[in-house]
Amino acid sequence: MPEHYTRNTISAEFWCAKCKKRTQHTIDDARKGRCLPCVERLNVEHAQLEIERRREARQGSLFTEASR
């Protein structure tokens, strides 16, 4: 039977299938939400991909041999 929490509950500890250990999960709308370490890891990966995408899109120098 699923557990329900009060509206004031922010997080609780549950088993995470991805992390393979007990971690803190958010409590959204009085029910278990996402795993906080997994969310943090995804945010870091997304930020790193954004940095790499911007580096690739950077315009080269106007005065190089390749532009002639």
N, C-alpha and C positions, 0 to 999 in steps of 0.2 A: 504494500500500500504506500503510495507516495506521501512524503512528508510535506506539511504546510507550515509556514513560518509567519510571524507577525509582520506587519508592514514596516516596522522599525528595524528589522533584521537586515544587515548589510551583506554579511558573508557567513558561510559555514563550511566545515571540513567534510569532504566526500572523497570517494575513490575516483580517480581519473583514469580512464582506460588508455588515454594517450601517454600520460606521464608514468603510468603503472605504479602509482603511489597515492596516498591520501594528500590532497591539496585543498586550498581554500577555493571555494566557488562563490560566485555572486548569487544573491537571492533577488530574483526579479519577480515582481507581482506575487510575492509570498511563496514562490516555488524556486527550486534549484535552477541556477543559471550556468554560465560558462566558467571554466577553470581559469583562475587568475594568472597562473604562470603560463598557460598556453596562450592566453590573450596577449600577455606581455611579449612572449616570443614572436607571435605573429606581427605585432606592432613593430618590433625591431627589424624583422625580415622585410616588412613592407617599406620601412624607412630606408633600409639599405638598398632595396631595389629602386626606389625613387632617386636616391643619390646617384646610382649607376646610370639610370636612364637620363638624368640631367647631364652627366659627364659626357655620355655618348652624343647627346644633342647639341653640345657646345659648338659654337661656330669656330672654325679655324682662323688663322691669321690671314689678313688681306694681302700681305706682301710676301707670300711664299712662292716657290717655283711651281708648285702644283696648280696655282690659280692662273698661270699664263697660258 
